Amino acid sequence: MRLDEFIEGLERDEGAQLRQLAREKSYEITEYLDDVESQVREVVQGDSLFGSTAPEIFVGRSSYPNVSTGLLSPVGHEDDAAAFATSGEWYRQGYDIDDVFQRRTNLLNSTRSANVHVEDVWDGFVGVQREVAIADRPVDVEIGLAGTPDLDLDLDDISTPRGPRASARDADLAENPHVPRPVEKTLEDDDWQAQGAMTYLYRRGFDVYDINTILSAGALGQGENRRLVPTRWSITAVDDTVSQYLRGRLRNAPSIDTVQVWYNEYVGNDYWVILAPGRWEFELVELKAPGSIWNPDPEGEMWIAVDNEGFEGRTEYVDETAGAYYATRLAALEHLESIGRQAKCLVIRHASEEYWAPVGVWQIREGVRHAFEGEHGEAESFHGAVRQLAPRLPVSLAQLRRNSEMVAGIQAQLTDFRADAG
């Protein structure tokens, strides 16, 4: 499909009604927390909590190497516990920001402080946490609490939101967890480096969400090096490791032969992906609108962040786009590996004011993964694709050129600067 026809078919209502709806939902969450508090009181009996916990844990990063480590247990929804664990299924179910917050605020995070070195620790609270992490289905647990739950939300741009927290005294398994054979194999081999074990699990059909949980629990890597990994770090580590594996598989692959433009929109984020013939090269441009969650001043300037890499990849952590870079790159490489081609790839993410609260980097990963479904537009050249796309972006082509190395190669035209000046 010609790019101009593709773009014309993407009209969406960006009027005041949608923005007002987003603001209204932010107030709904505050009211919803009152209901969660009532549910917590009903489920917590004395100083104990018994229920089915999603196969998910949380490991904090403050005060490393002595960190806060937690079990996430659904409050009042034990029969549907698996649906509360972060996964790509949330996208397939069409969850919006409100849906994500309702599920996450229903997870009680029972926490204890622990040292990250856990090579042979399979008993006590940390041992139960690790058993939950390596299981492939929710596990019944009994948790002894040492304090009243704190209902303050914990938000960042990489991990999913976290709901009520309570200090835990102890935890016990109420059943034997079911551990998949590939995970058992990685645990049995004390000489297997973490990167190799992650790649092995990915090749065996484990998605990055599963691998992240297992890595965070200190269940991957050489025996003496096994340790708890803060959730925020493990998410990026898995995205990065799997991406390197996929990039290696494409190193000698032929290039795509047309310039392709793909698009997706999810929870107030627009994703434009341009693939062009050539060897692997990648850049992420993030545009965060005034009034959005990470650029809250509605009268401020558009916030622009850019990170990139060439054919050999990168060896240092990105400076500006953080976990979004690794999640986006993974999604692009998965698509290219699926068609056995390499390409030059530019991803432009626009976080609009409709993105009123962060739900975690998973929505970026899934937003780009699913951008490659359905039809796409084609252009005669990479530069031509960017020029046609520019009017749909919240910044001018001149602004884009000043920030993006890929776009900087486009020959400037006087009209670009006129648009920027206006």
Buried (B, 14 or more C-beta within 10 A) or exposed (E): EEBEEBBEEEEEEEEEEBBEEBEEBBEEBEEBBEEBBEBBEEBBEEBEBBBBBBBBBBBBBEEBEEBBBBBBBBBBBBEBBBBBBBBBBBBEEEBBBBBBBBBBBBBBBBBBEBBBBBBEBEEEBBBBBBBBBBBBEBBBBBBBBEEEBEBEBBBBBBBBBBBBBBBBBBBBBEEEBEBBEBBEBBBEBEEBEBBBBBBBBBEEEBBBBBBBBBBBBBBBBBEEEBBBBBBBBBBBBBBBBBBBBBBEBBEEBEBBEEBBBBBBBBBBBBBBBBBBBBBBBBBBBBBBBBBBBEBEEEEEEBBBBBBBBEEEBBEEEBEBBBBBBBBBBBBBBBBBBEEEBBBBBBBBBBBBBBBBBBBBBBBBBBBBBBBBEEEBBBBEEBBEBBBBBBEBBBBBBBBBBBBBBBBEEBEEEEEBEEBBEE
